[in-house]
Amino acid sequence: MYHLITFLSFICCRLSLTAALRAGKWLGLFWFHILRIRRGEVLKNLKRAFPEKSPKEIKEIARGTFINMGQYLIEDLRLPLLNSENAPKLVVRQQVEHYYEALKEGRGVIILCAHITSWDLMSMSQAHMGVPLTVPVRLVKNKGIQRFIEQIRRNSGMVMAEPRGSFSKLKEALKRGETVGIIIDQHISPRRGMIVEFFGRYASTTAGLAALARDTGAPIIPVHMVRQPNGTHKLYVEKALHYEEPFAADLDNLRYNTQKYTAIVEGWIRENPAAWLWLHRRWKAEKNPAFAKEIAAFERYKMTVKAALIDLLCQFLSKNSKNC
């Protein structure tokens, strides 16, 4: 498999950017219209996420999703071409001063990101631009694909934190004042996941990002990328967030922050729904009995939030009235 991937990569690297992305578009259309792998899953997820949209609109977003996936795959095969000279031209950073201001706090920076547009290009381009980036990785079952991915990541200067002991490695990187990137839009197993709402549905989500921010005090920078008509990308760097502790219980605070970060990702997706990975089975927790206790804990958390809001409202009203 490794030799096949490197051969395909060789061919894609010989194409112009325009020709390569055109090939990616046709690959996506072939996937959508002919192969139809996960097409039903995508359409089902979109219908539930956007009940206000017509069947025609849902189908158009799904079609765009597969086109984006085709182009993402081609862009990944072209990653060996990426270097410090062309990376700034392919990925143009917007308001990057927010990142450098956060670095001045001296606690490292946590990048909050998602599977939007071309996430490998996003991370590796930043490494080529001199960002000391450490990311947690999931090992791919196919050894050939894993070998190819590891090779191009290392060549970019990225540091990979493998699953075992990854949390400690990320904390150490932050203590050195480096940058850590975490994607938070994937389903997480019952042992490690925390239930929050994502598009109004129960979704098991990593609390690792919130826990890192809590333990280190590192600022969080939300970052997402938008594909441009000419094949390049704009990378939007938002203002820093910090871990908040509005509740007495640590678990409630972890959930509060994780929900806040998840809502940011949802906002990006609503702006450009075809750019997200709708093929992923994000809401598996809904019908899994293993999540029953965690879902019940989330419902109790919602009651805690409601009580806190009522209390704040009473405090506000008490300034003008003694009836509360």
CORCORCOR-V377649 format. One record per residue. N is the residue number from 1. SS is DSSP state (helix for helix, strand for strand, loop for the rest). PSI is psi in whole degrees, -180 to 180 (none if undefined). BURIAL is # if it has 16 or more other C-alpha atoms within 10 Angstrom, else .. Layout:
# CORCORCOR-V377649
n=N ss=SS psi=PSI burial=BURIAL
n=N ss=SS psi=PSI burial=BURIAL
This chain:
# CORCORCOR-V377649
n=1 ss=loop psi=-40 burial=.
n=2 ss=helix psi=-44 burial=.
n=3 ss=helix psi=-36 burial=.
n=4 ss=helix psi=-44 burial=.
n=5 ss=helix psi=-43 burial=.
n=6 ss=helix psi=-33 burial=#
n=7 ss=helix psi=-46 burial=.
n=8 ss=helix psi=-38 burial=.
n=9 ss=helix psi=-42 burial=#
n=10 ss=helix psi=-45 burial=.
n=11 ss=helix psi=-47 burial=.
n=12 ss=helix psi=-34 burial=#
n=13 ss=helix psi=-18 burial=#
n=14 ss=helix psi=-13 burial=.
n=15 ss=loop psi=154 burial=.
n=16 ss=loop psi=163 burial=.
n=17 ss=helix psi=-42 burial=#
n=18 ss=helix psi=-46 burial=.
n=19 ss=helix psi=-39 burial=.
n=20 ss=helix psi=-44 burial=#
n=21 ss=helix psi=-31 burial=#
n=22 ss=helix psi=-40 burial=#
n=23 ss=helix psi=-39 burial=#
n=24 ss=helix psi=-38 burial=#
n=25 ss=helix psi=-46 burial=#
n=26 ss=helix psi=-34 burial=.
n=27 ss=helix psi=-44 burial=#
n=28 ss=helix psi=-40 burial=#
n=29 ss=helix psi=-38 burial=#
n=30 ss=helix psi=-42 burial=.
n=31 ss=helix psi=-44 burial=#
n=32 ss=helix psi=-46 burial=#
n=33 ss=helix psi=-32 burial=.
n=34 ss=helix psi=-58 burial=.
n=35 ss=helix psi=-46 burial=.
n=36 ss=loop psi=21 burial=.
n=37 ss=loop psi=124 burial=.
n=38 ss=loop psi=8 burial=#
n=39 ss=helix psi=-43 burial=#
n=40 ss=helix psi=-39 burial=.
n=41 ss=helix psi=-44 burial=.
n=42 ss=helix psi=-48 burial=#
n=43 ss=helix psi=-41 burial=#
n=44 ss=helix psi=-45 burial=.
n=45 ss=helix psi=-41 burial=#
n=46 ss=helix psi=-41 burial=#
n=47 ss=helix psi=-39 burial=#
n=48 ss=helix psi=-31 burial=.
n=49 ss=helix psi=-32 burial=#
n=50 ss=loop psi=68 burial=.
n=51 ss=loop psi=-20 burial=.
n=52 ss=loop psi=-11 burial=.
n=53 ss=loop psi=150 burial=.
n=54 ss=loop psi=161 burial=.
n=55 ss=helix psi=-36 burial=.
n=56 ss=helix psi=-43 burial=.
n=57 ss=helix psi=-41 burial=.
n=58 ss=helix psi=-45 burial=#
n=59 ss=helix psi=-37 burial=#
n=60 ss=helix psi=-40 burial=.
n=61 ss=helix psi=-42 burial=#
n=62 ss=helix psi=-43 burial=#
n=63 ss=helix psi=-45 burial=#
n=64 ss=helix psi=-34 burial=#
n=65 ss=helix psi=-44 burial=#
n=66 ss=helix psi=-34 burial=#
n=67 ss=helix psi=-44 burial=#
n=68 ss=helix psi=-41 burial=#
n=69 ss=helix psi=-40 burial=#
n=70 ss=helix psi=-43 burial=#
n=71 ss=helix psi=-35 burial=#
n=72 ss=helix psi=-45 burial=#
n=73 ss=helix psi=-42 burial=#
n=74 ss=helix psi=-41 burial=#
n=75 ss=helix psi=-37 burial=#
n=76 ss=helix psi=-40 burial=#
n=77 ss=helix psi=-22 burial=#
n=78 ss=loop psi=1 burial=#
n=79 ss=helix psi=-27 burial=#
n=80 ss=helix psi=-19 burial=#
n=81 ss=helix psi=-18 burial=#
n=82 ss=loop psi=135 burial=#
n=83 ss=loop psi=-179 burial=#
n=84 ss=loop psi=-21 burial=.
n=85 ss=loop psi=-44 burial=.
n=86 ss=loop psi=-17 burial=.
n=87 ss=helix psi=-46 burial=#
n=88 ss=helix psi=-22 burial=#
n=89 ss=helix psi=-34 burial=.
n=90 ss=helix psi=-36 burial=#
n=91 ss=strand psi=104 burial=#
n=92 ss=strand psi=118 burial=#
n=93 ss=strand psi=136 burial=#
n=94 ss=strand psi=130 burial=.
n=95 ss=loop psi=43 burial=.
n=96 ss=loop psi=-14 burial=.
n=97 ss=helix psi=-27 burial=.
n=98 ss=helix psi=-38 burial=.
n=99 ss=helix psi=-47 burial=#
n=100 ss=helix psi=-30 burial=.
n=101 ss=helix psi=-40 burial=.
n=102 ss=helix psi=-36 burial=#
n=103 ss=helix psi=-32 burial=#
n=104 ss=loop psi=-18 burial=.
n=105 ss=loop psi=-18 burial=.
n=106 ss=loop psi=17 burial=#
n=107 ss=loop psi=17 burial=#
n=108 ss=loop psi=-180 burial=#
n=109 ss=strand psi=138 burial=#
n=110 ss=strand psi=123 burial=#
n=111 ss=strand psi=122 burial=#
n=112 ss=strand psi=120 burial=#
n=113 ss=strand psi=180 burial=#
n=114 ss=loop psi=173 burial=#
n=115 ss=loop psi=71 burial=#
n=116 ss=strand psi=131 burial=#
n=117 ss=loop psi=-102 burial=#
n=118 ss=loop psi=85 burial=#
n=119 ss=helix psi=-31 burial=#
n=120 ss=helix psi=-42 burial=#
n=121 ss=helix psi=-40 burial=#
n=122 ss=helix psi=-51 burial=#
n=123 ss=helix psi=-43 burial=#
n=124 ss=helix psi=-32 burial=#
n=125 ss=helix psi=-38 burial=#
n=126 ss=helix psi=-36 burial=#
n=127 ss=helix psi=-41 burial=#
n=128 ss=helix psi=-24 burial=#
n=129 ss=loop psi=7 burial=#
n=130 ss=loop psi=7 burial=.
n=131 ss=loop psi=121 burial=#
n=132 ss=loop psi=89 burial=#
n=133 ss=strand psi=126 burial=#
n=134 ss=strand psi=132 burial=#
n=135 ss=strand psi=142 burial=#
n=136 ss=strand psi=140 burial=#
n=137 ss=strand psi=149 burial=.
n=138 ss=loop psi=132 burial=.
n=139 ss=loop psi=134 burial=.
n=140 ss=loop psi=138 burial=.
n=141 ss=loop psi=-39 burial=.
n=142 ss=loop psi=118 burial=.
n=143 ss=helix psi=-31 burial=.
n=144 ss=helix psi=-44 burial=.
n=145 ss=helix psi=-42 burial=#
n=146 ss=helix psi=-41 burial=.
n=147 ss=helix psi=-43 burial=.
n=148 ss=helix psi=-46 burial=#
n=149 ss=helix psi=-46 burial=#
n=150 ss=helix psi=-40 burial=#
n=151 ss=helix psi=-48 burial=.
n=152 ss=helix psi=-30 burial=#
n=153 ss=helix psi=-45 burial=#
n=154 ss=helix psi=-39 burial=.
n=155 ss=helix psi=-26 burial=.
n=156 ss=helix psi=-18 burial=#
n=157 ss=loop psi=2 burial=#
n=158 ss=loop psi=149 burial=#
n=159 ss=strand psi=129 burial=#
n=160 ss=strand psi=128 burial=#
n=161 ss=strand psi=106 burial=#
n=162 ss=strand psi=159 burial=.
n=163 ss=loop psi=-47 burial=.
n=164 ss=loop psi=117 burial=.
n=165 ss=loop psi=17 burial=.
n=166 ss=helix psi=-36 burial=.
n=167 ss=helix psi=-44 burial=#
n=168 ss=helix psi=-39 burial=.
n=169 ss=helix psi=-38 burial=#
n=170 ss=helix psi=-40 burial=#
n=171 ss=helix psi=-41 burial=#
n=172 ss=helix psi=-41 burial=.
n=173 ss=helix psi=-42 burial=#
n=174 ss=helix psi=-39 burial=#
n=175 ss=helix psi=-27 burial=#
n=176 ss=loop psi=1 burial=.
n=177 ss=loop psi=18 burial=#
n=178 ss=loop psi=-175 burial=#
n=179 ss=strand psi=137 burial=#
n=180 ss=strand psi=133 burial=#
n=181 ss=strand psi=130 burial=#
n=182 ss=strand psi=128 burial=#
n=183 ss=strand psi=131 burial=#
n=184 ss=loop psi=20 burial=#
n=185 ss=loop psi=23 burial=#
n=186 ss=loop psi=152 burial=#
n=187 ss=loop psi=138 burial=#
n=188 ss=loop psi=146 burial=#
n=189 ss=loop psi=160 burial=.
n=190 ss=loop psi=-35 burial=#
n=191 ss=loop psi=-34 burial=.
n=192 ss=loop psi=-8 burial=.
n=193 ss=strand psi=157 burial=#
n=194 ss=strand psi=129 burial=#
n=195 ss=strand psi=129 burial=#
n=196 ss=strand psi=177 burial=#
n=197 ss=strand psi=134 burial=#
n=198 ss=strand psi=112 burial=#
n=199 ss=loop psi=40 burial=#
n=200 ss=loop psi=13 burial=.
n=201 ss=strand psi=153 burial=.
n=202 ss=strand psi=130 burial=#
n=203 ss=strand psi=125 burial=#
n=204 ss=strand psi=122 burial=#
n=205 ss=strand psi=148 burial=#
n=206 ss=strand psi=134 burial=#
n=207 ss=loop psi=8 burial=#
n=208 ss=helix psi=-39 burial=#
n=209 ss=helix psi=-47 burial=#
n=210 ss=helix psi=-40 burial=#
n=211 ss=helix psi=-39 burial=#
n=212 ss=helix psi=-45 burial=#
n=213 ss=helix psi=-39 burial=#
n=214 ss=helix psi=-45 burial=#
n=215 ss=helix psi=-27 burial=.
n=216 ss=helix psi=-19 burial=#
n=217 ss=loop psi=10 burial=#
n=218 ss=loop psi=140 burial=#
n=219 ss=strand psi=154 burial=#
n=220 ss=strand psi=128 burial=#
n=221 ss=strand psi=112 burial=#
n=222 ss=strand psi=132 burial=#
n=223 ss=strand psi=132 burial=#
n=224 ss=strand psi=162 burial=#
n=225 ss=strand psi=146 burial=#
n=226 ss=strand psi=127 burial=#
n=227 ss=strand psi=138 burial=#
n=228 ss=loop psi=158 burial=.
n=229 ss=loop psi=-29 burial=.
n=230 ss=loop psi=6 burial=.
n=231 ss=loop psi=-9 burial=.
n=232 ss=loop psi=-176 burial=#
n=233 ss=strand psi=150 burial=#
n=234 ss=strand psi=130 burial=#
n=235 ss=strand psi=114 burial=#
n=236 ss=strand psi=119 burial=#
n=237 ss=strand psi=118 burial=#
n=238 ss=strand psi=171 burial=#
n=239 ss=strand psi=154 burial=#
n=240 ss=strand psi=143 burial=#
n=241 ss=strand psi=160 burial=#
n=242 ss=loop psi=152 burial=.
n=243 ss=loop psi=133 burial=#
n=244 ss=loop psi=149 burial=.
n=245 ss=loop psi=73 burial=.
n=246 ss=loop psi=-12 burial=.
n=247 ss=loop psi=164 burial=.
n=248 ss=loop psi=-37 burial=.
n=249 ss=loop psi=133 burial=.
n=250 ss=helix psi=-40 burial=.
n=251 ss=helix psi=-39 burial=.
n=252 ss=helix psi=-39 burial=#
n=253 ss=helix psi=-40 burial=#
n=254 ss=helix psi=-44 burial=#
n=255 ss=helix psi=-40 burial=#
n=256 ss=helix psi=-48 burial=#
n=257 ss=helix psi=-40 burial=#
n=258 ss=helix psi=-40 burial=#
n=259 ss=helix psi=-40 burial=#
n=260 ss=helix psi=-44 burial=.
n=261 ss=helix psi=-39 burial=#
n=262 ss=helix psi=-37 burial=#
n=263 ss=helix psi=-34 burial=#
n=264 ss=helix psi=-46 burial=.
n=265 ss=helix psi=-43 burial=#
n=266 ss=helix psi=-39 burial=#
n=267 ss=helix psi=-43 burial=.
n=268 ss=helix psi=-44 burial=#
n=269 ss=helix psi=-39 burial=#
n=270 ss=helix psi=-32 burial=.
n=271 ss=helix psi=-34 burial=.
n=272 ss=loop psi=72 burial=.
n=273 ss=helix psi=-32 burial=#
n=274 ss=helix psi=-16 burial=#
n=275 ss=helix psi=-10 burial=#
n=276 ss=strand psi=166 burial=#
n=277 ss=loop psi=73 burial=#
n=278 ss=loop psi=-10 burial=#
n=279 ss=loop psi=-23 burial=#
n=280 ss=loop psi=138 burial=#
n=281 ss=loop psi=79 burial=.
n=282 ss=loop psi=-27 burial=#
n=283 ss=loop psi=35 burial=#
n=284 ss=helix psi=-22 burial=.
n=285 ss=helix psi=-25 burial=#
n=286 ss=helix psi=-42 burial=#
n=287 ss=helix psi=15 burial=.
n=288 ss=loop psi=115 burial=.
n=289 ss=helix psi=-25 burial=.
n=290 ss=helix psi=-18 burial=.
n=291 ss=helix psi=4 burial=#
n=292 ss=helix psi=-46 burial=.
n=293 ss=helix psi=-39 burial=.
n=294 ss=helix psi=-37 burial=#
n=295 ss=helix psi=-41 burial=#
n=296 ss=helix psi=-38 burial=.
n=297 ss=helix psi=-37 burial=#
n=298 ss=helix psi=-40 burial=#
n=299 ss=helix psi=-38 burial=.
n=300 ss=helix psi=-39 burial=.
n=301 ss=helix psi=-42 burial=#
n=302 ss=helix psi=-37 burial=.
n=303 ss=helix psi=-38 burial=.
n=304 ss=helix psi=-42 burial=.
n=305 ss=helix psi=-44 burial=#
n=306 ss=helix psi=-43 burial=.
n=307 ss=helix psi=-40 burial=.
n=308 ss=helix psi=-39 burial=.
n=309 ss=helix psi=-41 burial=.
n=310 ss=helix psi=-40 burial=.
n=311 ss=helix psi=-42 burial=.
n=312 ss=helix psi=-40 burial=.
n=313 ss=helix psi=-42 burial=.
n=314 ss=helix psi=-42 burial=.
n=315 ss=helix psi=-39 burial=.
n=316 ss=helix psi=-46 burial=.
n=317 ss=helix psi=-31 burial=.
n=318 ss=helix psi=-21 burial=.
n=319 ss=loop psi=-25 burial=.
n=320 ss=loop psi=-9 burial=.
n=321 ss=loop psi=153 burial=.
n=322 ss=loop psi=19 burial=.
n=323 ss=loop psi=-4 burial=.
n=324 ss=loop psi=none burial=.
